[in-house]
Amino acid sequence: MLLAIDVGNTNLVLGVFNGEELVESWRMATDNKRTADEYGTIIDMMLKHDGIDPSDIDDIIISSVVPSLLFTLEHMCLKYYDRSAIVIETGIKTGLKIKYDDPRQVGSDRIVNSVAAHTKYGGDLIVVDYGTATTFCCVTADGSFIGGAIAPGIKTQAAALFEHTAKLPNVDLELPGKYICKNTSEAMQSGLIYGHMGFTEHMIKGMKQEMSAETGTAPEDIKVVATGGMATMVESGVDCIDIIDRRLTLSGLQILYEKNKGLHKKRVLQD
């Protein structure tokens, strides 16, 4: 079995695959202060709780946007599973043509999502990940990663308002049901959530126009795939998202594992 670990700024998501089948998945808070032993013990308990014998883990693949946590997890893999993890870094075989000014600047999460969307859905694609940051990745039918955009995620915007203003509260991210609100909490929800919906529609419209000019594909034929914790909420108020795939990143890790079997050292991202 394959243990796939996706380390985000807010959450760490794990999945166990038997071949291409996702057997089980878990989510936990990303915590730089946890040691390798703490992560090893917690993951061990999660596996056993869902009837998976830790000794059945044959290999591990990790994508991380938190560099300080990567060494801890690599050490955990060696101590608890007696194997080096495959790490998504420069040198990994992706099947993508990275057309970025500096390919090393493309986050591993964006690469993993792009690989998964290109493999699963094909055609010209815009991949949107609603996480700590909201990221847009544009991938052509021939597997070219031609760029994208990065913006603060909804939760990050909410936290910034709470932390950098004297009187605005920390609000739950729920749909307020109206745009014009009569109390501060709902007014913030309206601005944060409906604002992000409008932002999404505007970005997708512009990206489709630019991709169409570059690839010749009609804008309406460019598929939009969304993932991340806030994807369903945003999708409920827009018409531009075609597919919601909550397991996109884990699927991408499994696909990249198949492309890189036997690779047990950190390498560099390449086409």
Legacy VTK file of the C-alpha trace (Angstrom):
# vtk DataFile Version 3.0
C-alpha trace
ASCII
DATASET POLYDATA
POINTS 271 float
0.000 0.000 0.000
1.014 3.607 -0.636
0.835 6.298 2.040
0.377 9.724 0.408
0.983 12.832 2.531
0.006 16.334 1.407
1.358 19.033 3.734
-0.466 22.353 3.442
-0.023 25.507 5.463
-3.185 24.814 7.461
-3.900 21.100 7.143
-1.989 17.903 6.552
-3.976 15.396 4.472
-3.101 11.715 4.309
-4.403 8.929 2.111
-3.692 5.221 1.769
-3.923 3.681 -1.698
-4.186 0.048 -2.698
-3.138 0.350 -6.318
-5.250 3.200 -7.733
-7.977 2.785 -5.094
-8.076 5.296 -2.243
-8.732 3.063 0.765
-8.986 5.761 3.444
-8.020 9.377 4.051
-7.525 11.648 7.049
-7.015 15.333 7.805
-5.070 16.868 10.693
-3.759 20.322 11.582
-0.315 21.208 10.276
1.917 21.756 13.306
5.607 22.671 12.959
6.146 21.944 16.638
5.311 18.241 16.417
8.263 15.874 16.350
8.809 12.923 14.038
7.773 10.625 16.887
4.538 12.539 17.431
3.624 12.417 13.744
4.604 8.747 13.549
2.462 7.843 16.559
-0.569 9.819 15.361
-0.428 8.370 11.836
0.047 4.885 13.264
-3.097 5.341 15.377
-5.098 6.634 12.401
-4.137 3.630 10.293
-4.967 1.124 13.006
-8.266 2.853 13.841
-9.459 2.216 10.287
-8.195 -1.353 10.136
-4.979 -0.747 8.201
-1.860 -2.514 9.407
1.055 -0.012 9.332
3.325 -2.862 8.214
1.314 -2.999 4.961
2.648 0.427 3.920
5.093 -0.367 1.114
5.988 3.158 0.045
5.383 6.816 0.884
5.117 9.972 -1.202
5.087 13.507 0.222
4.128 16.903 -1.165
4.864 19.797 1.166
4.586 23.577 0.979
6.030 23.825 4.501
9.806 23.280 4.108
10.471 23.237 7.863
8.187 20.223 8.283
9.604 18.156 5.444
12.698 16.959 7.325
10.527 15.917 10.278
8.255 13.823 8.071
11.155 12.284 6.161
12.707 11.272 9.480
9.336 9.866 10.574
9.143 7.733 7.402
12.582 6.258 8.036
11.960 5.516 11.712
8.377 4.232 11.558
8.215 2.678 8.068
11.866 1.899 7.378
11.885 3.617 4.006
12.711 6.930 2.378
9.763 8.878 1.046
9.485 10.094 -2.522
9.319 13.877 -2.248
7.687 16.144 -4.829
10.558 18.447 -5.708
12.586 19.444 -8.733
13.639 16.261 -10.565
10.412 14.304 -10.101
8.901 13.005 -13.347
5.608 14.848 -13.802
4.713 14.544 -17.476
4.093 18.306 -17.530
5.967 20.929 -19.517
6.555 23.678 -16.960
6.452 26.961 -18.890
7.247 29.203 -15.932
10.015 31.793 -15.787
11.635 29.716 -13.035
10.071 26.223 -12.740
11.542 25.899 -9.240
9.093 28.555 -8.046
6.025 26.435 -8.799
4.687 25.006 -5.534
4.513 21.238 -5.245
0.774 21.452 -4.466
0.149 23.229 -7.787
2.169 20.623 -9.666
0.356 17.722 -7.994
-3.087 19.218 -8.676
-2.187 19.961 -12.296
-0.915 16.423 -12.900
-4.091 14.949 -11.403
-6.456 17.184 -13.369
-4.573 16.667 -16.655
-4.551 12.881 -16.184
-8.152 12.526 -14.994
-9.974 15.102 -17.124
-7.773 16.030 -20.098
-8.230 18.964 -22.456
-7.432 22.574 -21.655
-7.958 23.110 -17.921
-8.014 25.703 -15.188
-7.384 24.118 -11.783
-8.475 26.124 -8.740
-7.437 25.160 -5.200
-9.269 26.910 -2.360
-6.859 26.530 0.535
-4.793 28.871 2.701
-4.077 30.511 -0.651
-6.449 30.354 -3.602
-4.380 29.204 -6.555
-5.239 29.035 -10.251
-3.232 26.757 -12.562
-3.669 26.723 -16.346
-2.805 23.450 -18.084
-3.170 22.828 -21.805
-4.327 19.621 -23.471
-0.720 18.717 -24.352
0.321 18.918 -20.698
1.876 22.385 -20.668
1.659 24.236 -17.358
1.456 27.767 -18.735
1.056 29.678 -15.473
-1.708 30.926 -13.226
-2.400 33.169 -10.252
-2.163 33.159 -6.456
-4.327 35.077 -4.001
-5.153 34.908 -0.295
-7.677 32.209 0.560
-11.004 33.019 2.226
-9.840 31.859 5.652
-6.628 33.860 5.290
-8.613 36.988 4.422
-10.888 36.432 7.423
-7.902 36.001 9.741
-6.277 39.157 8.375
-9.395 41.210 9.093
-9.564 39.869 12.632
-5.847 40.334 13.340
-5.343 43.766 11.736
-8.462 45.615 12.792
-9.431 46.744 16.276
-13.124 45.909 16.252
-13.854 43.290 13.579
-14.576 39.821 15.037
-13.378 36.376 14.018
-16.332 34.986 12.044
-17.499 31.547 10.990
-17.330 31.155 7.223
-20.984 30.559 6.418
-23.189 31.941 3.654
-25.081 34.904 5.154
-27.921 34.488 2.654
-27.851 38.111 1.521
-25.401 40.646 0.178
-26.648 43.618 2.177
-26.226 42.704 5.836
-27.309 44.495 9.004
-24.671 43.232 11.464
-20.901 43.094 11.370
-20.466 39.304 11.352
-22.812 38.777 8.405
-21.369 41.801 6.620
-17.926 40.190 6.858
-19.311 36.858 5.634
-20.907 38.604 2.682
-17.715 40.391 1.728
-15.481 37.377 2.232
-17.566 34.682 0.565
-19.575 36.507 -2.090
-16.510 38.611 -2.804
-14.488 35.443 -3.426
-17.219 34.150 -5.727
-17.040 37.310 -7.821
-13.239 37.180 -7.754
-13.374 33.573 -8.990
-15.712 34.400 -11.870
-13.589 37.379 -12.952
-10.328 35.403 -12.844
-11.786 32.440 -14.739
-13.250 34.700 -17.439
-9.909 36.435 -17.990
-7.899 33.212 -17.926
-10.233 31.519 -20.407
-9.814 34.433 -22.803
-6.026 34.272 -22.582
-5.899 30.473 -22.852
-8.236 30.575 -25.840
-5.971 33.054 -27.608
-2.945 30.840 -26.911
-4.387 27.387 -27.646
-7.278 28.051 -30.032
-9.731 26.278 -27.736
-13.070 28.046 -27.370
-13.448 29.566 -23.879
-16.562 27.500 -23.199
-14.580 24.297 -23.870
-11.948 25.017 -21.217
-12.885 22.963 -18.157
-12.568 24.354 -14.641
-11.700 21.853 -11.885
-11.877 22.984 -8.264
-10.565 21.434 -5.065
-9.828 22.505 -1.502
-11.837 23.024 1.642
-13.882 26.015 0.423
-14.513 24.743 -3.121
-18.080 23.548 -2.552
-19.125 26.811 -0.878
-17.697 28.929 -3.697
-19.145 26.640 -6.373
-22.636 27.082 -4.923
-22.669 30.724 -6.045
-20.878 30.632 -9.418
-21.489 29.137 -12.856
-17.858 28.844 -13.959
-16.783 25.673 -12.077
-17.390 22.404 -13.954
-15.965 19.794 -11.583
-15.445 19.594 -7.820
-12.782 17.018 -6.903
-12.062 17.024 -3.163
-9.458 14.266 -3.534
-7.575 15.852 -6.432
-4.278 16.307 -4.582
-4.228 12.766 -3.181
-5.031 11.421 -6.661
-2.130 13.454 -8.041
0.244 11.989 -5.475
-0.802 8.460 -6.444
-0.322 9.267 -10.145
3.116 10.760 -9.486
4.075 7.728 -7.417
3.348 5.498 -10.405
5.580 7.712 -12.551
8.426 7.577 -10.014
8.350 4.088 -8.478
11.630 3.144 -6.909
12.749 6.736 -6.467
13.867 7.046 -2.842
15.837 10.270 -2.852
14.783 13.880 -3.184
15.112 15.073 -6.768
14.367 18.146 -8.819
11.159 18.925 -10.763
11.647 18.427 -14.472
9.439 18.057 -17.521
LINES 1 272
271 0 1 2 3 4 5 6 7 8 9 10 11 12 13 14 15 16 17 18 19 20 21 22 23 24 25 26 27 28 29 30 31 32 33 34 35 36 37 38 39 40 41 42 43 44 45 46 47 48 49 50 51 52 53 54 55 56 57 58 59 60 61 62 63 64 65 66 67 68 69 70 71 72 73 74 75 76 77 78 79 80 81 82 83 84 85 86 87 88 89 90 91 92 93 94 95 96 97 98 99 100 101 102 103 104 105 106 107 108 109 110 111 112 113 114 115 116 117 118 119 120 121 122 123 124 125 126 127 128 129 130 131 132 133 134 135 136 137 138 139 140 141 142 143 144 145 146 147 148 149 150 151 152 153 154 155 156 157 158 159 160 161 162 163 164 165 166 167 168 169 170 171 172 173 174 175 176 177 178 179 180 181 182 183 184 185 186 187 188 189 190 191 192 193 194 195 196 197 198 199 200 201 202 203 204 205 206 207 208 209 210 211 212 213 214 215 216 217 218 219 220 221 222 223 224 225 226 227 228 229 230 231 232 233 234 235 236 237 238 239 240 241 242 243 244 245 246 247 248 249 250 251 252 253 254 255 256 257 258 259 260 261 262 263 264 265 266 267 268 269 270
